[in-house]
């Protein structure tokens, strides 16, 4: 993100045509009421790839919104948003990304909240051919992140703080023996994971671009069929 202030940048972990990566953005605690906290994966350039976990600012007393997005070849607009079943500022929690050639899975404390399938067969670009870096940042997104930009940052609330711990990243190259990693070639969720995903979607999802008919009056994006 061009206007993000990077607090953590780790050298490229994955490149080539077959990324296999499991990232644990573990035990994040956000103490910001107005900024946006992002621990995404991102490449660089006009046609960059990006996988986002973001927390949107809020008004005091309102629930925090967890915002997710996937960019492929510079094209994003694949937002899904969730309330959480806990207060993310009250304690540490584990936010995980699993990224392999078949899918990208977002999880919270081991519970899947979103799956983005590889839909290249439908003509949808999938993040796989660019170096990806891990970023963690706090940045001013009050032009859209707080009630569509209606609420602006209250700078008197600064400093804004996000704390991280127990970070873990596992990678697997195409030439490595990854048979010990269950996530290496996973194409579908286990039944227990699927049940958890459906529970989150039913009870905590508050926005899904694949259901926004006003935004896509001519038809939903191709990957929404998945």
HELIX and SHEET records of a PDB file:
HELIX    1   1 UNK A  120  UNK A  122  5                                   3    
HELIX    2   2 UNK A  147  UNK A  149  5                                   3    
HELIX    3   3 UNK A  155  UNK A  157  5                                   3    
HELIX    4   4 UNK A  191  UNK A  203  1                                  13    
HELIX    5   5 UNK A  209  UNK A  211  5                                   3    
HELIX    6   6 UNK A  222  UNK A  225  5                                   4    
SHEET    1   A 5 UNK A   5  UNK A  14  0                                        
SHEET    2   A 5 UNK A 132  UNK A 139 -1                                        
SHEET    3   A 5 UNK A  36  UNK A  38 -1                                        
SHEET    4   A 5 UNK A  50  UNK A  56 -1                                        
SHEET    5   A 5 UNK A  41  UNK A  42 -1                                        
SHEET    1   B 7 UNK A   5  UNK A  14  0                                        
SHEET    2   B 7 UNK A 132  UNK A 139 -1                                        
SHEET    3   B 7 UNK A  36  UNK A  38 -1                                        
SHEET    4   B 7 UNK A  50  UNK A  56 -1                                        
SHEET    5   B 7 UNK A  65  UNK A  71 -1                                        
SHEET    6   B 7 UNK A  80  UNK A  82 -1                                        
SHEET    7   B 7 UNK A 205  UNK A 208 -1                                        
SHEET    1   C 5 UNK A 111  UNK A 117  0                                        
SHEET    2   C 5 UNK A 103  UNK A 108 -1                                        
SHEET    3   C 5 UNK A  93  UNK A  99 -1                                        
SHEET    4   C 5 UNK A  21  UNK A  30 -1                                        
SHEET    5   C 5 UNK A 162  UNK A 163 -1                                        
SHEET    1   D 5 UNK A 111  UNK A 117  0                                        
SHEET    2   D 5 UNK A 103  UNK A 108 -1                                        
SHEET    3   D 5 UNK A  93  UNK A  99 -1                                        
SHEET    4   D 5 UNK A  21  UNK A  30 -1                                        
SHEET    5   D 5 UNK A 168  UNK A 171 -1                                        
END                                                                             
